[in-house]
Amino acid sequence: MLTKLSIVNAADLFLPAYGMYVLFCILSDSLLPVGPLKKPVYLGIILISIWILYLNYRDNSISRKRLFFGILLQILFTAASYITDRDYLVICGMLINASGNTDFDKIVKTSLISTVIASAVVELLVILNRLPDYIYVDGDRAAHCLGFPYYSYLPFIVFYCLVMYLYVRKKTSWIELGALFAVNYYMYSLSTIRLTYLLGIFVLALYVIQIRFGLTDISKKLFRYLSVTLFPALTVCTFFIMKNYKGTGLWKKMNSLLSRRLELMNRGFIKYPIRLFGQKIEMLGNNAGRVIDNYFYIDSGYAYSLLGYGIVFTVLIIFMYSVIYYYCCKNNKKKLFIWITAVALFTMINNTWITLEYNPLLFLFFPVFRDLFESGNDNQSDVLNMKEITADDR
């Protein structure tokens, strides 16, 4: 029989382990020389995750369906990690499996706090001249890297901090919304990243419409249909563009507007045909103040997933996001709707849908899985807390 003590112990183990993972990921993405810590940190997180899974399995808090899908998920994440040589995917699979009995709101707060702390450390070191601030100059454009190897790192982090802040706050005032808009604009002025700037405006506008004014009810059939079709549709759209891109006419104008992303996706498709279980893609990107002549980098998350991770893994991630998306629409969870919609659009241009350090949405999958597919589980409301919809979510 499941004991509350075991659940608390498992959750108490998961949150600090995840917080440590977030801190390390942000710091290792910066110009700090923390590479030698990678193996011991990853090993520690794997061991803690295994121990959490053991506690949950021992106390029968993992059903057969959950156990089977968890094993399948870990196999696919591990296979993708091995094939693409991206070690962190193993950790992602372990963390998703281990997070199932931890309250999602606490996970988001842990991510937000750890991300802010790690980012603040990096920026403080830049101010103290302990880390360089590389600047990319292109005509009148000057993009600051702010202690990271490329100028897109910090804007991505700030964007997701904005989204998480809106999620954890019960009610965000107009002053706070104005301050978030100012931060979003200031980040754009330093980095010149249009994607996060425009998506930040989109998120704030959607928040005002749905939360402050309460003008939409996302539990209606239209939104439920959207929830199960958006991610597959955007993936198919990306595949169509990647396959049919031509360097003339409207294609050329779109490619220029999107900083050559369409051309690079097409080159990737020609060089790396889509496979069932993916392949390692050799990419060369600008880094640490150096501009590479033979630049080749696939930014789109959907495109990279199809080419690098393969069809099976891509279908898994689409399924996980679609299940969470459907659940939030079914229960009129507007803040989650804003978050997931932003991720779906973001993934068209850049690849953060499996970046668990500052985009922890996939941690919702197993709690939602339990609610949708194991409705007889009496413990689901204790760990998920999604049935009680707050007033500002309505």
URMOTA-V74954 format. One record per backbone hydrogen bond with DSSP energy under -0.5 kcal/mol. CO is the residue of the C=O (numbers start at 1). NH is the residue of the N-H. E is the energy in kcal/mol with one decimal. If there is no record, write none. Layout:
CO&NH&E, CO&NH&E
//
This chain:
3&7&-1.4, 4&8&-2.5, 5&9&-2.5, 6&10&-2.5, 7&11&-2.7, 8&12&-3.0, 9&13&-1.6, 10&14&-2.3, 11&15&-2.3, 12&16&-0.7, 13&17&-1.5, 14&18&-3.1, 15&19&-2.7, 16&20&-2.4, 17&21&-2.0, 18&22&-2.5, 19&23&-2.4, 20&24&-2.4, 21&25&-2.6, 22&26&-2.4, 23&27&-2.3, 24&28&-2.9, 25&29&-1.6, 26&30&-0.8, 27&32&-0.6, 29&149&-0.9, 32&34&-1.9, 34&37&-1.6, 35&38&-2.1, 37&41&-2.3, 38&42&-2.7, 39&43&-2.7, 40&44&-2.3, 41&45&-2.2, 42&46&-2.4, 43&47&-2.4, 44&48&-2.3, 45&49&-2.5, 46&50&-2.4, 47&51&-2.1, 48&52&-2.4, 49&53&-2.4, 50&54&-2.2, 51&55&-2.3, 52&56&-2.3, 53&57&-2.7, 54&58&-3.0, 55&59&-1.6, 56&61&-2.7, 57&60&-1.5, 61&63&-0.5, 63&67&-2.7, 64&68&-2.8, 65&69&-2.6, 66&70&-2.4, 67&71&-2.3, 68&72&-2.3, 69&73&-2.9, 70&74&-2.3, 71&75&-2.4, 72&76&-2.3, 73&77&-2.6, 74&78&-2.6, 75&79&-2.6, 76&80&-2.4, 77&81&-2.1, 78&82&-2.4, 79&83&-2.8, 80&84&-2.3, 81&85&-1.1, 81&86&-1.4, 85&87&-0.6, 86&89&-1.7, 87&90&-1.5, 87&91&-0.8, 88&92&-2.4, 89&93&-2.3, 90&94&-2.1, 91&95&-2.9, 92&96&-2.5, 93&97&-2.1, 94&98&-2.4, 95&99&-1.3, 97&100&-0.8, 99&102&-2.3, 103&107&-1.6, 104&108&-2.5, 105&109&-2.2, 106&110&-2.3, 107&111&-2.4, 108&112&-2.8, 109&113&-2.7, 110&114&-2.4, 111&115&-2.5, 112&116&-2.3, 113&117&-2.5, 114&118&-2.6, 115&119&-2.6, 116&120&-2.5, 117&121&-2.2, 118&122&-1.9, 119&123&-2.5, 120&124&-2.5, 121&125&-2.1, 122&126&-1.7, 123&127&-2.4, 124&128&-2.1, 125&130&-3.3, 125&131&-1.3, 126&129&-1.5, 132&134&-0.6, 132&147&-0.8, 134&145&-2.7, 135&137&-0.5, 136&138&-0.5, 136&143&-2.8, 138&141&-1.9, 141&138&-2.7, 142&144&-0.6, 143&136&-2.5, 145&148&-1.0, 147&31&-2.2, 149&288&-1.7, 149&289&-0.7, 150&153&-1.2, 152&156&-1.8, 153&157&-2.0, 154&158&-3.0, 155&159&-2.4, 156&160&-2.2, 157&161&-2.2, 158&162&-2.2, 159&163&-2.1, 160&164&-2.8, 161&165&-2.5, 162&166&-2.1, 163&167&-1.7, 164&168&-2.6, 165&169&-1.8, 171&173&-0.6, 173&177&-2.4, 174&178&-2.3, 175&179&-2.3, 176&180&-2.6, 177&181&-2.2, 178&182&-2.1, 179&183&-2.4, 180&184&-2.4, 181&185&-2.4, 182&186&-2.7, 183&187&-2.5, 184&188&-1.6, 185&189&-2.4, 186&190&-1.5, 187&191&-2.4, 188&192&-3.0, 190&144&-3.1, 192&194&-0.8, 193&197&-1.1, 194&198&-3.1, 195&199&-2.6, 196&200&-2.2, 197&201&-1.9, 198&202&-2.4, 199&203&-2.8, 200&204&-2.3, 201&205&-2.6, 202&206&-2.6, 203&207&-2.3, 204&208&-2.2, 205&209&-2.3, 206&210&-2.9, 207&211&-2.7, 207&212&-1.6, 208&213&-2.3, 209&215&-2.5, 216&218&-0.5, 217&220&-1.3, 220&223&-0.5, 220&224&-1.9, 221&225&-2.8, 222&226&-2.1, 223&227&-2.4, 224&228&-1.2, 225&229&-0.8, 226&229&-0.8, 226&230&-2.5, 229&233&-2.7, 230&234&-2.7, 231&235&-1.9, 232&236&-2.5, 233&237&-2.6, 234&238&-2.2, 235&239&-2.4, 236&240&-2.5, 237&241&-2.3, 238&242&-2.8, 239&243&-2.2, 240&244&-2.4, 241&245&-1.2, 248&251&-1.1, 248&252&-1.0, 249&253&-1.6, 250&254&-2.7, 251&255&-2.6, 252&256&-2.2, 253&257&-2.2, 254&258&-1.9, 255&260&-3.0, 256&259&-1.4, 258&261&-1.4, 260&264&-2.3, 261&265&-2.3, 262&266&-2.2, 263&267&-2.4, 264&268&-2.2, 265&269&-2.3, 266&270&-2.2, 267&271&-2.2, 268&272&-3.1, 275&311&-2.0, 276&312&-2.2, 280&282&-0.5, 281&283&-0.8, 284&296&-2.7, 287&290&-2.2, 290&287&-1.5, 290&292&-0.6, 292&295&-0.7, 293&295&-0.9, 296&284&-2.6, 297&299&-0.8, 300&304&-2.7, 301&305&-2.3, 302&306&-2.2, 303&307&-2.3, 304&308&-3.8, 304&309&-0.8, 305&309&-0.5, 305&310&-1.8, 306&275&-0.6, 308&279&-2.1, 309&313&-0.5, 310&314&-2.0, 311&315&-2.6, 312&316&-1.9, 313&317&-2.3, 314&318&-2.5, 315&319&-2.6, 316&320&-2.5, 317&321&-2.5, 318&322&-2.5, 319&323&-2.4, 320&324&-2.0, 321&325&-2.7, 322&326&-2.8, 323&327&-2.1, 324&328&-2.3, 325&329&-1.9, 326&330&-2.9, 327&331&-1.9, 328&333&-3.6, 329&332&-1.4, 332&334&-1.4, 333&337&-2.0, 334&338&-2.3, 335&339&-2.1, 336&340&-3.0, 337&341&-2.4, 338&342&-2.1, 339&343&-2.1, 340&344&-2.6, 341&345&-2.1, 342&346&-2.8, 343&347&-2.4, 345&348&-1.1, 345&349&-0.6, 346&349&-1.3, 346&350&-3.1, 347&301&-1.6, 347&302&-1.3, 350&301&-1.0, 350&352&-0.8, 352&355&-1.4, 354&356&-1.5, 355&358&-0.8, 355&359&-1.2, 359&362&-0.6, 360&363&-1.7, 361&364&-2.2, 362&365&-1.5, 364&368&-2.4, 365&369&-3.3, 366&370&-2.5, 367&371&-1.6, 368&372&-2.8, 369&373&-2.6, 370&374&-1.3, 374&377&-2.3, 376&378&-0.5, 377&380&-1.0, 379&382&-0.7, 379&383&-1.1, 380&383&-0.5, 380&384&-2.0, 381&385&-0.8, 387&389&-1.2, 388&390&-0.5, 390&393&-1.0, 390&394&-1.0, 391&394&-0.7, 393&334&-0.8
//
